[in-house]
């Protein structure tokens, strides 16, 4: 059996699971693939592929061209980058792993605090010999607007309340009855964007949410507002966001996710002084990786034994 472990950017995967117990030939890929053709060319001979979240896409046109593939393991319990129906049609089992939401919620607040208190700029200034070059803003008494109030949104709300923030939220299906138990006020979409001092995105990417934050929504926000996205890049219209930041329609964008990942080196977001950028590391923690790779080894062992587990439907 030949196993491919994909997108191990930090080169740590082999240290987080008992891979030797599988008695298989293992190859670790530490760089992202160039395109679909590159995925096919480099994975054609592998029986098992372990994909890290949604870093590599497996649409039908890729799965149809991987004749040796029998098992595709996705870290986490959901992966929009895998066409599960196409995998099933090709006789490929897709298994998942456990997941913990706390790291992503915590990273949301790392970004909020970094943006509010200009941490990246001041850290760089200190390394350059400077001292006190910016003026921050407090969060206490401000309004935290949540675009989505699922598990992650509710977690972000709880932390915001600990900071003394008013918490409001909107999503297509949010009702007062769903919001009240979290101490959050359900508002209209217009109110959310107009009132939020910090607007944090917590939606699943879908046809309904793609491009949901566009030019009109950004224009409706306060010029002092902070926009935070740790969910999925395409929920925010990236072209409109760059334009709004250049025009200073909002104060800061703090982003962990992008339309194209890794973010191209020449992307305009890298040139703006009113952004805080991290490389999609909301879930990248030792604790999460221990779960991902431990469970991936378990998935492969169960498949070898003829009894696949955690099969995605």
N, C-alpha and C positions, 0 to 999 in steps of 0.2 A: 504494500500500500504506500502510495506517495501522497504526502500531505503538504499543502502550501499554506503558510501563515502570511496574511497580507497586511500591508500598510503598518508595519511595526516601526513607526518613525523613530521611536526612542531606543529601539533594539533591546527590548526588555521582555518580549513575549516568552522566550524559553525559560526565563527565571520565575514565571508565575504559574507554571503548570507542570505536572509530572509527565512530560511528553515521552520520556524514555520508556514508560510503562506500555506504550502503544506498539513498540517494536516496529516502527515504521520509518521510512525515509522522509525526512522533513526538510523543507527549504523555506527560509524566511525572506520575505520581500520587504525591504526597508524604505523604498521610494514609491511614490504613486505611479500608476501606469499612465502612459501618454494618452491613450484613447481606447475605444472598444477593441480595435484591431490588435492593439498591444496586449490587452487582457487575454484575448483568444490565443495569440501566438505564444504567450509565456505560460499559460495554464492548461494547454491542450492535453498534457500527459498526466495531470494530477487526478487522483481518485477522490481526494477530499480537499476542500478549500475552507479555510477559516477566515471570514471577513470581519474586519473591525468596523462595527457600526455601518455607516453609509458612505465610507470613504471610497469604495469601489462599487460601481453600478453593475448589476447583473440583470439587464433587460432580456427579453426573449431572444433578440438577435445575437446576444452573447451566449446564452445558455444553449441555444440550438447548435452552437459550434464548439462545444466542449464535450466530445464524445466519451471521454474517460470519466467524467465527473459523476460520482455517485452520491456524495454527501456534501452539502453546503451548510456550514455552521455560521450563524450570525450572532455576534455578541449583542446582548440585549434581547428584549422580547418583541421588538417591532423593527422592521427594516423596510422603508419605502423604496430602497434602491434595488430590491430583489423582486423579480416577477415570480411569485411563488407558484402561480398557475402554470407558467411556462416551465418552471423547474419540474413540477409534477408531471407535466406532459412528456418531459424528457426522461422520466424515471429517476429524477434527482430528489432525494430527501433533503428538506431544509429544516434544520434544528436550531433552536435558540438557546440562550443562556439566561441566567438571572441578571438582575439589574437593580441598582439603587439610585433613587432620585435625589438624595441629599446633596451630592456634589454639584449638580447643575444649579440647584437653588442657592447654594452657598456662593457659586461663582457669579451668579446674577448680582449678588450683593458686593462681591469684590469689585465688579465693574461699576456699580452705582457709586460706591464710596470713592473709587479711584477717579471717577468723573467729577463728583461733587467737590472733592478736595484737591483736584489737579495733581494727583499722585505721580503719574508718569512724567509730567513736565518738571515737577519739583525734584524728583529723583534724578533725572538727567541733569538738571541744573546743579545739584549738589555734586555730582561726579565731575562736572565742569568747573567746580570751584565757586559756584554762585550761592545765593542765600536769599530766600523769600522774594520770589519774582511774580507770584500769582496771588489772587484773592479767591478763596473758596466760598462755598455756600453750605448752610446747615440743612439737614433733612427734617429735624424736629418741627412740627407744625405745618409741614408742606404736604402736598397731596401726591400719593402714589397711585397711578392709574395702571390697571392690569388689563391687558388685552388677552383675555382667557383666564378662567378661574378653575382649572382642573387641579390636579395634585401639585404641580409645580407652581401654578399661580397662587394657590391657597397657601403654599409654603412661603412664597415671597411676601404675601400679605401679612402673614404672622410676624415675619421679621420687620416689615415696615411699621407695624403697630408697635413693636418693641422700641423702635426709634421715635415713637410719638407722631407718626404720620397718619393722616386720614387716608383710608384705603377705599378706592372705588374701582369698579370693573365693568366690562362689557364683553359679550360675545354673542354670536347669533342665537344661542339657546339659553343664555343665562337669564334666570328669573330671580326675583327677590327672595323666594323661598330657598333657592340654592345658595344665594350670597349671604343671607343673614347669619347662618350658623358660623361663618368665618369672620363675622364682624365687618363685612364688606358691604358697601352700598352699591347696588346694581343701578347703572345709569345708562343713558342712551349713548350711542357711538359718538355723536357730536359732542356731548358733554364730556365724555372721556378724554377726547383729544384737546378740548378747550381748557379743561380744568387741571390736567395732570402737570405737576412739576417734574415728576419722573414717570415716564411711560415705559412699562416693561412688557415685552411680548412673550406670551406663554400659550401659543396655539400649535396644534399639529398641522403640518403642511398638507393642504388638500386643494382641490379645485376652488373651494370656497374661500380659502385663506390666502392663496397665492396673490401677491400684489395688493393685499388688503390695506396696507399702509402705503398710500401713494401720495402724489403731489398735493391733492386737496386736504388730506389728513395732516400732512406735515405743515402746510400753510396755516391750518387751524390751531396749531400748537403755540404755546407761549414762546417768545424769543429766548426766554431763560430756561426752557425745558431741556431735560436730558432724555434721550431715547435709548433704550437698552434692548438688545435682541440676543438672547441665548437659545432661541428656539430653532428656527430654520431661516436661512438667508432670504429665500424668495418670498417670504411673507411681506417683507419690506421691498418696495420698488427701489432697487439700488441706484438707478440713474437719477430718480427723483430725490433720493436721499443725498447723493453727492451734490446735487444742485442746491438743495435746501441748506446744506452745511456751508457751501461756498457763499450763499446769500445771507448767512447768519439768521435764517428763519427759525432755527433752533440753536441752542447753545452748544450742545455736545451730543455725539452719538457714541455709545459704548457697545461694541459688537464682538461677538464670539463666533458668528456664523455668516456665511457669504454665499452668493449665487454660485460661484465657482470656487472649489476648494481642492488643493491649497490656493489661497488668494494669489493671483498673478503678481509677480514682483513689480510690474509697471502699473498696477491698478491705482486709480486716482485716490482711493481711500488712504493709501499709504503716504500720500503727500499732504494731507490736510492736518492742520494744527488743532482742530477741534474734534478729534476722535480719540477714543481709547480702543485699541485693537488687541485681541488675543486670538490665537490660532485654533479655534474650536477645541478648547480644553476643558469645557464645562464638566465633562464626565471623566476626564483623564486624571484619575487618582489611583493610588496604590490599592486602596480597598476595592474600587470598582474593577481594576484589572485582575485582582486576585479572583474575584467572582467570574469574570469573563473567561479567563483562560483555564481555571479549574473546571468550570462547567463545560467548556469546549472539549477538554480531554475526556470528560465523562460522556459527552455526546458521541464522540468518536468510538470510545470503547463499547458503548451500548450498540452502536451501529455494527461494529465488528462482530459482536455477539449475536447479531440478527434481531435485536429488539430496540429499534431507535426510540429515543426519548425526546421530550420537549419539541415535538414536531410541529412546525408552523403550518397552519391551514390557510 
